[in-house]
Amino acid sequence: MLLVSSIFLLLYRNSPKVEASRSEPVPIYLDNLLNAGRQVYDNQSPPVQHDKEEVTVVELAMYIEGMSSFRTQTMDFQLDVYFQQFWRDPRLAHNETRRVLVKDKAVLHKMWKPDVYFANARIAEFHEVTQPNFLVWIQPDGSILYDTRISMVVVCTLNLEKWPLDSQRCHLRILSYAYTTEQLVIKWKEDEPITRNPNIAMSDMHIVDLYPGLCDGNYSTGTWSCVTAEFFVKREITHHVMQSYVPTTLIVVISWFSFWLDVEAVPARVSLAITTLLTLSTQANAARMALPEVSYMKAIDVWMGACMMFVFGVMIEFTIVNYAQRQVMASSLESVKSGNAEKKPSRGDLGAHARHLFLRLRTNERQHLVEAAPVVQPPQNEDAEAQEEVWAEQKETNLSEVWKESDPAERLAHWNEKENDASSPLMGNGRAHVRYGAAEKMKNRKCNDSSRKKEKWSSAIKQIQKHKKIAGRNRAKKIDQTSRWIFPLTFIIFNLTYWIYYLYWKE
């Protein structure tokens, strides 16, 4: 049987070759050849070309049917490709007029095929629905095309320094697992090795370009042939602008409304600043939830941090404004208190000052009382002792009334005197000349003078406080007016620097 198969194979090889446009099923003699065992066809060894020193060259091509979004948390992306491998196996050359199509996996397993694998694929699998998605074409000269559909999850270490304004370059590495470059060499086809479905659309990325590359590397076990497929993708920023940048910008602008509120509206300004700060903090936390923990600062971190600094600066500005206003008012009160303290005598000189004041008042009112007040003399009775008792009683009564109704300064002037001297306004030259009505007039006059002094002091203090309050408000308003253009101008400069740096300057 083996001899017959060999004779048929030689006859077919010597017949003229015709370019195939359609496929034929596996001929019986090829099936017999593959089933003859390793003595006739060794599927464990790579094809031997013209001599044993020539290596087997495997050309690759790839058609990208679909791609999913790049996931930042797991740093990978999904890929659905039609993976094509081209090589030549002279042992399977035939004399059929058309190419031979192999659709049976059992026949495929009997053939030698390259042992390529995807080095950085986390998961890879063949499609089996509704039939195994693969095909093998065998040309008459032994050239073989092995095409299969593969879905995989490819690991890609993303650089998030510019996120969400970033672009990424991810590589798919393809190597031979068992054969070194001395036996097998992998390379891309020369004409359009990587193509894609033009209808591929991702939610947050778009494909800029695809590049084939080489990645041959020396390892301890030898040199292994390797190729790469580079995916250059760029992130769509429209979603992030609408979800992150615009809301945070509006929050910062809202915080500036504090500059137009009244200086004394403390609850309104504080609540506005704290509310905007907490809202920004929530936005920043929501942005970080979609990102992995990395050791470097991302573009979104710079933006959120700057916005929080601007809002925090509004709170600092209000603190400065409030402090400036209160400082001016406090200085006015201290000046008034210091003026009062200078006018008040010390505790040691209190009695002397009070006596001096009482003597001046006594001199003026004594003259007034002599001129205006009627003089009541004690009656002259024969009984001297009775007259003396009546006079003493009247003296004591009038003294007690005058002492109670007198000015505190008079009391303080005589607090250490046991008895009134002869110069008291109630006694004239040691004689009991009690002037009725004088004490009441003196009391009313002193009360009026005291009330007028108090009103003058109160009015003066109120005027000073009013002027100082106006000065403090004006000073605070100047700070607010300056902040109204400093904060927006600084924020505009920051925006220009931020967008130019991350979009055009930073690679």
Helices and strands as residue ranges (DSSP letters): H 2-13, E 23-24, H 28-35, E 56-67, E 76-88, G 90-92, E 99-102, H 105-110, E 116-118, E 121-126, E 134-138, E 143-155, E 167-176, E 184-188, E 194-196, E 205-214, E 217-219, E 222-224, E 226-235, H 238-240, I 241-245, H 246-255, G 256-260, H 266-289, H 299-343, H 350-372, E 375-376, H 384-405, H 408-413, E 434-435, H 438-500, I 501-505
